[in-house]
Amino acid sequence: MLKRRCIMLISCVILFQAYWWPMFGVDLQNTHLMSGKGAMTASPVQKWIYTGSSNDWGETGVSAYDVNRDGFTDVLTAFWSGGVDAVRGSNGTRTWAANISDAWNSVPAVKDVNGDGVNEVFVGSWGNGNLYCLNGNTGAVLWSAPTGSSTCESSPKVADLDNDGAYEVVVGAWGGYLLCANAITGAQEWLVNLGNDINHAPAVANLNADPALEVVVGSGSTLNCRDGATGAAQWSASLAGSFGWASPLIADVDNDGALEVVASAGGVLYIYSASGVLERQVSLSSSSNSSPAAANLDADPALEIVVGSSNNLYCVDGATGAIQWTYSVGSECHRGPAIADINGDNALEVIVPNRGSQLLCLRANGSLLWSYTAPTTDIHDPAVADIDDDNCLEIVAALASGTNNLLALDDPGNTSGCSPVGAEEGAPSPSLRLAPTASGFLIVMPQAARVKLSLYDPSGRLVRRLYDGELGEGKHIFAIGGIAPGVYVGVLEHPGGTLTAKITAR
């Protein structure tokens, strides 16, 4: 029997950028910066609470992704009671649950690493120290790999670390172990011991312009930069205190064209060059488990770094190290903030949790926009994503409690259509249009031109080249039948730039 697949418009997005939070810190560099827009102009309301098992303990972060490629975003979190749960973002119902011996604290990372159209989910196990790879459709275990330790609460990162065309996954563990494994098979590619517990997520980027990426991670009070291909030491730096759960950040914070490494430890914020030279350090009030986040919050070229320390949140100029503002969060700034245009005013806001029950939303100048009181205490690592596929951003966070573990927040009106429904790079010709249809894509050409139409999955993998050549004036339909169900991005390259459109095949 032939099955009919329905193609419908969800949104149009910047190239490869769906409004998802696929790993700790949203990206490989741990920026915690989300694109898109929300409508939370005032305190949000509870969308749903997922309680999991009776003995669950949600002291962890979350990720958000269409994990099973059914066209609906899921929220994933690791629970104390035995593993990872995937929950439908629109209503909080369970998609699947995986029992892997307590995955507490490790934020799942989602990626289709073998190109088969099925996502894989990577997470560490607190209970036995292994790194797990799960089937994104079902939660079934595909493989597990020992990290060298009995406890793995680090959040994994998935990338082509050695530039060989295949994905690797890197994760830390107690005892100072840092493992790099083949993402498809789980085979160990390298394993190093850095001496002290690694409780947080590594940051990954190309810091030295060679083909391989670098992995930056803290161990005890040492900041380590390791070659992604071999695990060999590139450089290290001794800091004033231990990292705890505070992950490093990689970004060009001073807008000099080169990446910097940012770390928070012992009540001090450190900014290092890509080669490990200390550029700036900023004394904060005291140590904290807050990871730094970075974005351009004002009109100058440099990024701002926001980071918690004790009961305060600090905003630091990335170019000078000057403290721009400080906000008292009322209780320990426990774990990291998120940054997004959460109220849709075309300016970024900072969403910060505290160890009490408060979630605070601060404007870019440090003034309070709104606060939300959660039903229980100790809000962890909020993530911002379009979890209900209405083209508006929502907030999800885990709570450290025996119940009410996973909390989703939305604006009171459940607004839709906040984020751009079309995105462009460059200036297209007048009336040039790319839009989804019932069978594929519609292109409207105001005049003949050479164009290229390609289909990608959300990770950026090319699925199919639909057209490459001269296209005449008028309307043109391109069908995309025969693809696996899931979310895809159509990319139209034209003389004036690029147009993109996101569709879901069912």
N, C-alpha and C positions, 0 to 999 in steps of 0.2 A: 504494500500500500504506500502510495506517495504521501509524504507529510508536507503540509503547507507551512512555510515559515513566514512569519510576519515581521517586517522591518518597520520600526517606528522611531521617530525623533525623540531623543531624550534631551540633548542639549548640544551646543557647539562649543568647542573648547580650544584653548591654546594647544598647539601641537603636543600630542601625547599626554596632556594634562587633564585627566578627569578629576573631579572634585573628591578624591579619595585620599586616605591616609594609610598607605600600604605597609608601613614599617614604623619602628620607633623613630620619632623626630621628623617624620613624613618623608625624608629623603636620606640618601647615603651620607650627607654631610651634617645631619642633625640640626638643620636650621629651625625646625618647628614653624616654618612659614607656609601658610596655606593660601592658594589663590581662590578666586570666586568671591561671592558675597552672601551675607546673611541678612536677616531682617530683625535682629534682636536689638531694637532701639531701647527697650526697657528689660527688666528682669525676665528671663525665659521661664517657661513652664516645663514640668515633667512630661516628656513624651511617652516614656515607658521605663519600667525597672525590670531587669532580668535577675532573678534570684538564684538561678543555678541550683546546685545541691544544697542540702540543709547545712552542711559544714563548710561551705565555700568561704574563701577569704580573698576578697578582690583587691589585694594590695599590689596592683600592677598597672601597666598602661594598656592601651587598646590600639588596634588597627582597624581600618574600614576599607572594604574592597568588595567587588562582586566576585566572591571567592569561588563560587560554583558556576559562574558565567551563565546564570539564568536571567540576566537583565536587571537584577535587583541587588542593591548594595547590602553587604553583610557587615556586622561588627564582630571582631574576634578579640577574645581576651583569654589569658591563662589563669586558671583557678587553682587554689590550694588543694582542692578535693580530688584532683587527679588528672587534669589536662587542659585542653583547649576547647572552648565552646564557640561556635559560629552562630550568630543571631541575626535574623532578618532586621535590617535597619529601620524599616517602616513601622514595625509593630512589636518588636522584641521577642518574637517566637523563635524557637530553636531551629536552626538549619541542620546542624549536626554537632556531635560532641565526640571528642577523642580522648581516651584515657591513656596517659603516658607517664604516670607516676609523678604527679604534682609538677605542673609547669609554672608555678607561682613566680611572678616578677618578670619573666621573659616575655617581651612583646612579640607576637607572631609577625613574621615577614612573609609577604605573598608575592610570588613570581612564577610565571610559566617558564621553567628553565630549560625544557627540552623541546619546546615549540610544537607540542602535540595538541594545543588548544585546551588543555586542562591545567589549572593553576596548581602549584605546589605551595605548601605552607611550612615554614621553618620556625622551630621554637626549641628552646632549651628546657631541660627537666631539672627541677630542684630536687626531685626525689632520688634520681640515680645518676645525674651528671651528664647524661647523653644529650646529643643534638639529634632532633627528630625532623624528618621530612614526612609531611602528610599529604594525602590526596585532597585537593581543594574541593572536589565534588562531594566526597563522602566523609573525610576525616580519617580514613584508613591510613595506617602507618605504611609508608613506602620503604623507608630505611631508618636506621638509627646508627649513630656513630659515637664512640667514646671520646670525651674531651680530655681525658687524663685525670679528671676530678670526679668526686662523688656528688657535686652540686654545680649546676649550671643555671644561674639566674640572669645571665647576660642576654641581651636582645641581639639576635643575629642580623647580619647584613648580607645581601646577595648581590654580587657583581662579577663581571669578568675581570678578576684581579690581576691575572697574568697576561691578559691580552692575547689569549689563544683562541678566541671565538666561542668559548664555553663558559658557563657560569660556575663560580665558586661561592661558598657560603663561609663566613668567618664569624666566630663567636668566642667570647671569653668564658672563664669558669673560675671557681674557687681554686686557691693554691697558685694562682698566677698563670694558668694555662690559657693559651690563645691558639685555637684550632682553625685551620683552613681545610675545608673538605670539598670534594667534587660535588656540585649541587645535584647532579643526576644520580650518581651512584652512592654517595656518602664516603667514598674512599678518601683516606687522609692524603692531603697534598703537602701540608707541613704542620708541625706542632711545636710551639716554643713555650718555655716557662719563664715568665717575667717576675716571679718571686712572691707576689702577693695577690690576694683575691681580686678578680675582675668581676664586679657586680653590675656593670652598666653596658651600654651599647658602644661598640667602636664607631669611629667616623672614618669614611673612606673617600679618597679623592686622589687625583694625580698631582703630587706636590713637587716633582722634580723634572717633569717633561720627558721622562723615559717612557717606554710603552706600558709598563705596569703601573697599577694604582698603588697607593700607600694606605696602610691601615694605622690609625692613631687610636691609642687606648691608654687609660690610666691603670696602674697597678700599684696599690699602696699609695705612696706619695710621689711616684715617678710617672711622668708622661713619656710614652713610648711611641716612636714612629717606626713602622716595620714595612719592609718591601712586600707588596702583595703577591709577588710571584714566588718568593723563596722564604719569606718570614725573617730574612736577615735584618739586623738592626740598621736603621738609617741614622737615627739620633735619639737621644733621651734627655730629659730635664728633670731635676729634682725640685719639688714644690714644697710649700710650707706645711701641707697637711695631706691627708688621704682623700681620695676621690669619693669613696662610698658609692652612691648610686648616681653621681653626677657625670654625665657623658660629655666628652669633648665635642667641640664644634669646629667645622672648617668653613671659611667664607673669606671673601675679599672685603674685610671689614673697613679698610681705610681707602678703598677705591684707587689703589695704586697699580692695578692690573695683575697682582699676584695674590695667591691665597694665603691666609693666615690660619693658625691653629689657636683656638681659644679654649681655655680650661679654667675651671673653678675648683679650688681646693684650699682648705685651711683658712677660709675667710679672705682669700685673695683671688682676684681675677687676673689671669695671665694671658697675654697675647704674644704668640711666637710667630716668627717668619716660617715659611715653608721648609726652610733648611734648619730650623731649630734655634734660631737666634732670638733671644728675648727682646721684644720691641717695646712692650709696655706692661706694667702691672698696676693693679688698682686695689687698694685696701678696702675691704668691705667690713661689715660689723662683726661677723663671726662665720664659722663654717656652716655649710648646709648641704643637703643632698639635691639641690636644684641644679638641673642642667641649664646651660645658657642657650638662648635663642637669639636670632639676628634678623634684622630687616631695616629698611630705610624708613624711619618714623618721622623724619622731618625733611626739609627741603634741601639740605646740603648733600654733597655727593657720597659721604661716608655712611656706612651702616651703623645702626645702634645695636648694642648688645644688652639684652635684658636677662637678669639673673637674680635668683633669690639668695638671701643670706640671713639666717636666723628669722626674725620677724619682718624683714623688709624685702621689697623688690627694688632693684637698682636698674637704672637705664644709663648705660655708659657709651660715650662717643667712641666709635671704633677707630677713629683716626688719631685722637688725642689722649684717650683714656679718661677724659673729664667726665664726672658724674653729672648727667643731665637732670635727673630727678630721682627722688626716692619716695616710695610709697609704703606705709606700714600696713601689712596684710593682717595684723591682729593675732596671728598664730604662726608657727613656723611655716616658711615658704617651702613646703615639702614636695620635692620633685619640680619638674620644669614647666614653664609657661608655654602657651601656644600663641601664635600671631596670625590674625586674619582680619579682613574687613567684615566683622560679624554683624554690623548694623546697616551695611549697604550705603554708607555715606562717602564712599570713595577714599576713605582714609583707614589706615590700619589700627586695630585695637589689640591689646595684650590681654589674654585670658589666663589668669593665674589662680592656682588652688592654694589653700592653706591646710594645715594639719587639723584644723577644726572642721567645721562643716560649711565653710564659705568658699564660693567660687566668685572671683572678682573679675570684672571687665573694666580695663583702664583705657582711656584715650591715649593717643600718641604722646600727649604732653604730660601724662601721669595723673590726670584727674579721673575720678571715678565716674564711669558711665552707668553701671548697674552692679548689683551683687545678687547672688542666689544662695539660699540656704538649703543644703542637701539634707536628706532624711537621716543620714548618719555621718560620722566623722571621717576625717583623713581622706581627702580627695586626691587621687593620683593622676598625674600626667594626662590632662585633658587633650583629646584629639578633636579636630574640627574637620568635618567632611559633610558632603551631601548624602546622608545615610538613607533618606527616603526617596531619593531620585526625583525631587521636585525642583531641582535647579536652585535651591537655597541651602546655605550651610547650616548644619546643626552641630551640637557639642555632645560628645560622649566621654565618660570617665568612669573609672572603677573606684569603688569605695572599700576601705579596709574595715569590713564588718562581716559578721557571720551570716547576715542576710542583706538584701538590697545591694547586691554586689556591682551591678553594671547599670549605670544611669545614663539616659538619653534626654537631652533638652532641646526644645524647639521654641520659636517665637510664639506668643499667645495666639496669633492668627493662623499659624501653620501656613505661612506665606509661601508662594511658589514663584518661580521665574525671576529670582533675584540676580543671578549670575548671568554673564553674557550668553546670549543664544547664538552668537556668531563670533568668530575670532579671526583676525587677519594679521599678517605680517607683510609690511610694505603697503603701497597704495594701489589697489586693484583698479582696472579700467572701470568706468561708469557702468553700472548695472550688471557687472559680472557677478554670477551667483552660483553657489554650490548648495544643494539642498537634498535631503533624503527623500525617497519615494517609497511606494509599496514594494518595489522590487530591487531598489538600489539607490543610485544617485541621479539627480537632475543637474545638468550644467547649462546655464544660460550665458551665451557668448554675445556680447554687443558687437564684436567684430572678430574676424578670423585671427587666430594666434596659435602658436605652438604651446601646448600645455601637457602636463603629466598628472594623471590621476592614480593614486596609490591607496591601498587599504592596509592599515596597521592595526595591531592589537594595542591595548593601553600601555603595555610595557615598551612600545616602540619597535616591535618586531614586524618586519614587512610580511604581510599575509599574501598579497596579490598585487601585481601591477595591472591596473584596469585599462589604462590608455597612455600612450606616449607618442605624440605627434601633432600635426596640424589639425585644428578643430575649427570648423567654419562657423559663421554667424548663425545664431538661432539657438534652439533648444535641443539638448542631447541627453538621452537616457542610457545609463550604464548599469546593467544588472549584476548582482553579486551573489547569485544562487550557488548552492553547493558548499557553503561554509558552515562550520560548527556553530551552534548557538553561542551567543556571547556578545560582548560589547566591542565595537570596532570604531576606528577613526579613519574617515576619508580625508585625504590630503590632496588638494589641487594646487599644483605649482604653475604659475602663470607669469607673464613678463613683468607684472607689477608687484609680485610678492607671492603670498601663500594664503589660501583659504582652507579651513578645516570644518568638518561636520562629524558629529558622533552619532552612531546608530546602534541599535541592539537587534541581533538576529535571534529569532526564537524558533 
